[in-house]
Amino acid sequence: VSNFLNYLPDFIAFAEAEDAKTGDSQAASVATAITNHTVSAANDDLSLAAGVAGQLKIIYLKALSNSGTSRITPAALTGGTTITLNAVGDSVLLMYSGTLSSWVILGGNSYAVA
């Protein structure tokens, strides 16, 4: 246990292309770790299907054409039903809990849960 931190890399990176979504009624891929969303209307919706136990998912607002929001609606979300991002750079980090059969928010930047 005392040498555990010696085996961690200096950084952790995802070696895959981001899942890029633009506009309303989009579905974030559960096959990629990161999804970026470009909002093109007043309020654009992004759905997120159930994942697998322990899966991590990062979603962030990449661009904002109008003064709208990105509304993320997971299949199941512990503590709410939707996540809203309303400024470029807003983000949320989720983990899928097999025990809860739900996405759980681990962190992020300037997101709102309803």
C-alpha positions in Angstrom: 0.0 0.0 0.0 2.8 2.4 0.8 4.1 2.3 -2.8 0.6 2.5 -4.5 1.1 6.1 -5.7 4.4 5.3 -7.2 2.6 3.1 -9.8 0.1 5.8 -10.9 0.9 7.6 -14.2 1.7 11.4 -14.1 -1.6 12.0 -15.9 -4.6 10.0 -17.2 -5.7 10.6 -20.8 -8.4 9.1 -23.1 -6.9 8.0 -26.4 -10.1 8.3 -28.4 -11.9 10.9 -30.4 -14.6 12.9 -28.6 -18.2 12.2 -29.4 -19.3 15.5 -31.0 -23.0 16.5 -30.9 -24.6 19.6 -32.4 -28.1 20.8 -32.0 -31.3 19.4 -30.4 -32.5 15.8 -29.8 -29.1 14.3 -29.8 -27.9 11.1 -28.0 -24.5 11.1 -26.3 -22.6 7.9 -27.0 -22.0 5.5 -24.2 -19.2 4.0 -26.3 -16.9 7.0 -25.8 -15.6 8.6 -22.6 -16.1 12.2 -23.7 -19.0 14.0 -25.4 -18.9 17.7 -26.4 -22.2 19.5 -27.2 -22.6 22.5 -29.4 -25.9 24.3 -28.7 -27.5 25.8 -31.8 -30.9 26.8 -30.5 -32.5 28.2 -27.4 -32.4 24.9 -25.5 -30.9 21.7 -27.0 -31.5 18.3 -25.4 -28.9 15.6 -25.1 -30.0 12.1 -23.9 -27.7 9.6 -22.2 -28.5 5.8 -22.2 -27.6 3.5 -19.3 -24.0 2.6 -19.0 -22.1 -0.3 -17.5 -21.0 -0.6 -13.9 -18.0 1.7 -13.2 -18.2 3.5 -16.6 -17.1 7.2 -16.5 -18.7 9.8 -18.8 -17.6 13.4 -19.3 -19.9 15.8 -21.1 -19.1 19.5 -21.7 -20.5 22.5 -23.5 -18.2 23.2 -26.4 -19.9 26.1 -28.2 -23.0 28.2 -27.8 -24.6 29.8 -30.9 -27.5 31.4 -29.0 -28.0 32.1 -25.3 -29.4 28.7 -24.7 -28.6 25.7 -22.6 -27.6 22.0 -23.0 -30.1 19.9 -21.2 -28.8 16.4 -20.5 -31.3 13.7 -19.6 -29.8 10.4 -18.5 -31.9 7.2 -18.6 -31.6 7.3 -14.8 -29.8 9.9 -12.6 -29.3 9.7 -8.9 -30.5 12.9 -7.3 -32.4 14.4 -10.2 -33.6 13.9 -13.7 -31.7 16.5 -15.8 -28.4 18.2 -15.9 -28.1 21.7 -17.4 -25.0 23.3 -18.8 -25.4 27.0 -19.8 -21.9 28.4 -20.6 -19.0 27.3 -22.8 -16.8 25.1 -20.6 -19.5 23.9 -18.3 -19.1 20.2 -17.7 -20.2 17.2 -15.7 -18.4 14.0 -14.8 -20.6 11.0 -14.3 -20.1 7.4 -13.2 -22.6 4.6 -13.9 -23.5 2.7 -10.7 -24.4 -0.9 -11.3 -25.8 -1.1 -7.8 -28.1 1.8 -8.3 -28.7 1.2 -12.1 -28.2 5.0 -12.5 -25.7 7.6 -13.4 -24.1 9.3 -10.4 -22.5 12.8 -10.6 -18.9 12.8 -9.4 -18.1 16.4 -10.3 -17.9 19.0 -13.0 -18.0 22.8 -13.5 -21.0 25.0 -13.2 -23.7 22.4 -13.9 -27.2 22.5 -12.5 -29.3 19.4 -11.5 -33.1 19.4 -11.5 
